[in-house]
């Protein structure tokens, strides 16, 4: 699943343009091709398709793992879920790196370019709303939010008595982190993924928050991680310390990296560096 660094990379590419594609900003929608109506979470597909023509893209933002396109009169919100991706391509020339049979939505622009929502597993969704506050009301703070001080993060951890791994990927607790970056951050902070959150000292909480921000920053710099078919173009998979490194020596101590399940999620860690 694309996590914060991958979604942020897609956001930046849509804003700045990528390779030969232009910026999506100031592009005006001329036509909507709803290839699978189930991709629309809100409103009904007919209203969705009839409203969008004539709307201009004014801004592209991110909230957690959501991409938000600010239009002339509404917001178009995408969640890529397990296998979604967004491409900007010429209307007469399909991108060679995707399978068009998995396209779920086309937004054609007056310029001759097209925004494609491609999603192999059909879990991704798109919302057309006048206000995003209800959609995002249950999301936690962003990892880089200035309000998330070390003291606030410590109090958040103390307010729960949950294992660290499932807590970090809980979008109600902190927004944008998934399997990859929770494993990498916990390893960087040398904390066991099964450790209870309220057992951390203030110093350990501070180190964990620093590790989260450091890992996410490095991943964004590397354009995210390219994993399976989910996302292409990133390089952070070549810098994994523990994620998908089962059996390889720990970069710190040499002990083989192990994989276990924590709250039914595959979890990679070093049992020597991340002792309970």
Phi, psi and omega in degrees: 000131174301130179252190186310311182297322180290317179294321178295323178296316177299318179302312182295323179293322178294325181284313187269344189087158183217126184053249184263354182278146180276179173291148177279346181295140180071008176281134181254130181286129179253333185205145177243128176241102181271098186281337174214112187295338181293347180288339182273115178276327183197134358276216175287152185305323182293314178297318179304308185291327183278335183282324193290323180303132183097346179281141179252142177278118183258332182200157175230118181236171178229138170229112185057239179260011179266143170255132185240116174262115175279118180259179181303319187227014181191185176237135176250116188245128179247140166235121188281341180051228189284320191220017182280155175204157179240135180229145170250120184220164175290142185298333182261007184215106181287144176297135185285347188263013179225163177261110184301339181293346178260007175293134181248335183207135171241133170244108179275138179253157179300336183287349184100359177263164184221136171265123183249129171256108182251132184208103185300315189264001175064026177267339182293154181219159177225140180239142171244110187225158176273340183212130182269355187299320180293318181297326185257008189297333183264002181280145176281184178294152173287148180302331182261006181297132179299336179290340182275076177280170178299321180293318179295317180297319178299316179295324177297317179295320181291336182285351180236158171231068184236156175297145187298317184301303180295332179291318182293331180267002175281114185292344175285334182275304177214138194260129171115347184265138176232205185302312186299304191278341171290316178299314183294320181291318180295323176294316180300323179274357181056048178242136180289135182297341179266358179298140179283137186299323183279004176267353182284143173279165176305321180294320179293321177297319178296317179296323179293317179296319176299319181294318178302311183293322180294314181296316180295320179297315179297321180293319178296319178299329180266012179066029179081190181243136177268110183234125178051226181264357192294318187206140181233149174114347180268168183232000187292340177300338178277001181238011178300136175269319182229327185298128182058027180250022183308126179090341178282154181292140175300133181294346179265314189238347179091350178294142180300135175291139181244157174239133178224181175247131175234117184053043177069013179247133176301130188223129182253137182198166173256113182295341180275316181279334185245058181290152175288000000 
